[in-house]
Amino acid sequence: MIVQDSVCVLLFVKVPQPGRVKTRLAEAIGIDHATQLYQTFGLDLLNLLRQLPADLLIYYTPVGAEATLQAWLGREWPYYAQVGEDLGARLTAAFSHAFALGYQRAIVLGSDSPDIPLAYLQEALEVLQHHQVAIGPTRDGGYYTIGFSAANFLPQAFSGIAWSTETVFDRTLERLKAHTAVHILPPWYDVDTLADLEQLEQETGGSAAVQTRQYLSQYRQEIFNQPSGQASLQATETSTATA
């Protein structure tokens, strides 16, 4: 039973199917490495989120893949299929579902920032005690988290947004500020490109991301020192071989 003033984190993930996750990164390092790294991202985020005083709810896509996700992320979490035609609708549905369960505060995370500092997420949850909205911008114009209290949930923040563009954060912030006080968290970054991956390898201010760093250490020569175009060729060969 949900207790009063309970808190949750909504983690949005995709099933780690080769060619369906981290596609921009795959263009640089190959499909296999990109898929494996996506899996380490998820494991590192779970290790991070275990340190928060909040329940974890995992929202996944595509529908019907719960067994695959449990094999990857474990069976200790509740899994829910994402519902909605676009990201905005899916975010709205997930927050609405969490609040209907009785949670009083919720933040959402994607699976693109495995080394996000724990302090940033703690700050987001603390802000929501005062019924503000919390949002953390990414350096590419999006955001790595957004959070609401049940009393201050604003579904309109997710409608009419041009997702996957550089205007996502600015447009969302405009809509939020029209209705409520907004607390802006420190910026962080998503890992979508080889340059982002290089930053993660060198970053010292984030969380440990142990699984990801171990993978990068093990395959560093292949990932970072491939000749130009070699990763794309490997991705094509892998895709052809498995077709």
C-alpha positions, 0 to 999 in steps of 0.5 A: 500500500502506498504511504502518504507523501511517498516518492517514486522515480519513473525510469524510461527504458527501451528493450536493448535490441541491436539497431533499436537503441543508441542509434547515433552512437552506433554510427560511430562505434558499431551496433554491438558496442552501442547495444552493450553500452545501453545495457551498462547504462541501465545497470549503472542507473539502477545502482544509482537509483538504489541510493535514493529514498524513492521507489522505482517504477520502470516504464518500457517499450515496446509492449510485451518485452517484460521478460527480456527487461527482467533478465536485464534489470532484475525482477525486484522492480514493477514494470509497466508498458509505456502508453501513448503515441509520442514521448509527450503522451507517454510521459503524461501517462506515466506521471498520471499512473504514478499519482493514481497509485498514490505517490505524492512526488515523482521524477522521470529519468531516461536511460541516456545519462549513466553518470548523472550526479546523485546530488542532482536527483536528491535536489530534485526530490527535495524541491518537490517537497515545496510543490515546485517543479524541478527540471534539469537541462541537458547540454543539447537542449533537452532535459535529463529529468523533470519532476512534479508533486501530485498537487502540481502536475502539469500535463500541458508541459508535454503537449505540442513539444518538438521532441528530439530538438534543441528547443525542448528545454526552452519550450517546456520551461516556458510552459511551466513558468506560465503556471508555477514556480520552476526550480532549474537543476544543474545541467548535465549531458546525454550520451548520444555521440562518440564525443559524449562517450569520451566526455563520460570516460573523462568526467570526474564530477558524476556518479561512478557508472562502474559498469559503463566505465569497465566496458569502456576500459575493456574495449577502449581500443575498439571504441575510441581508435577505430579508423573513420568509417570503420564503425559504420562498416562494422555496424552494417556487417553485423546487421547483415549477418544477423538479418 
